[in-house]
């Protein structure tokens, strides 16, 4: 048996969407900005995680989707390109 860890980052799920829908307006707007920069859809992250799990043959492996480098890149890119994932989910 192999043990390791998965770090999917910020993934938009029904749980997250329900929490966001129940937030006060000002908190929602602040959170939407962060989610639009950092979050991903399940169908984007899941294939990467599954493929990485299946290829892994070492215990203790950490599988990371949202790496520190990706976070930095996304914030830098957000100055020039706006993502609007949340509106796709009615938020």
C-alpha positions as CSV (number, residue, x, y, z in Angstrom):
1,X,0.0,0.0,0.0
2,X,1.2,3.5,-0.9
3,X,0.5,6.6,1.0
4,X,0.9,10.2,-0.1
5,X,-1.1,13.4,-0.3
6,X,-3.3,15.2,-2.8
7,X,-3.5,19.0,-3.0
8,X,-6.1,20.0,-5.5
9,X,-6.0,23.7,-4.7
10,X,-9.3,25.6,-5.0
11,X,-11.9,23.6,-6.8
12,X,-15.4,24.8,-7.5
13,X,-17.8,22.2,-6.0
14,X,-21.4,22.2,-5.0
15,X,-20.3,22.6,-1.4
16,X,-18.3,25.8,-2.2
17,X,-21.1,27.2,-4.4
18,X,-23.7,26.7,-1.6
19,X,-21.4,28.4,0.9
20,X,-20.8,31.3,-1.5
21,X,-24.5,31.8,-2.2
22,X,-25.2,32.2,1.5
23,X,-22.6,34.9,2.1
24,X,-23.3,38.6,2.6
25,X,-22.9,40.6,-0.6
26,X,-19.6,42.3,0.2
27,X,-17.9,39.0,1.4
28,X,-19.2,37.3,-1.7
29,X,-17.7,39.9,-4.0
30,X,-14.3,39.7,-2.3
31,X,-14.3,35.9,-2.4
32,X,-15.4,35.9,-6.1
33,X,-12.3,37.8,-7.0
34,X,-10.0,35.2,-5.4
35,X,-11.9,32.3,-6.8
36,X,-11.9,33.7,-10.3
37,X,-8.1,33.9,-10.1
38,X,-7.2,30.7,-8.3
39,X,-10.1,28.2,-8.6
40,X,-10.6,25.5,-11.2
41,X,-13.5,23.3,-12.3
42,X,-13.6,19.7,-11.1
43,X,-13.3,18.5,-14.7
44,X,-10.0,20.4,-15.0
45,X,-8.4,19.2,-11.8
46,X,-9.7,15.6,-11.5
47,X,-8.0,14.2,-14.7
48,X,-4.6,15.6,-13.5
49,X,-5.0,14.1,-10.1
50,X,-6.2,10.7,-11.3
51,X,-3.4,10.4,-13.9
52,X,-0.8,11.4,-11.3
53,X,-2.1,8.9,-8.8
54,X,-2.0,6.1,-11.4
55,X,1.5,7.0,-12.5
56,X,2.8,7.2,-8.9
57,X,4.7,4.3,-7.5
58,X,6.3,5.8,-4.4
59,X,5.0,6.2,-0.9
60,X,5.1,9.8,0.5
61,X,4.5,11.5,-2.9
62,X,2.7,14.8,-2.8
63,X,0.6,15.5,-5.8
64,X,-0.1,19.2,-6.2
65,X,-2.3,20.9,-8.8
66,X,-2.1,24.5,-7.6
67,X,1.6,25.0,-7.0
68,X,3.1,28.2,-5.6
69,X,4.5,29.0,-9.1
70,X,1.0,28.6,-10.6
71,X,-0.5,30.9,-7.9
72,X,2.1,33.6,-8.7
73,X,1.5,33.2,-12.4
74,X,-2.3,33.4,-12.1
75,X,-2.1,36.6,-10.0
76,X,0.3,38.2,-12.5
77,X,-1.8,37.1,-15.4
78,X,-5.0,38.4,-13.7
79,X,-3.8,41.9,-14.3
80,X,-4.1,41.4,-18.1
81,X,-6.7,38.6,-18.4
82,X,-9.9,38.3,-16.3
83,X,-11.4,34.8,-15.6
84,X,-15.1,34.7,-14.6
85,X,-15.6,31.1,-13.5
86,X,-18.2,32.1,-10.8
87,X,-20.7,33.5,-13.3
88,X,-20.8,30.2,-15.1
89,X,-22.3,28.8,-11.8
90,X,-24.7,31.7,-11.3
91,X,-22.7,33.6,-8.8
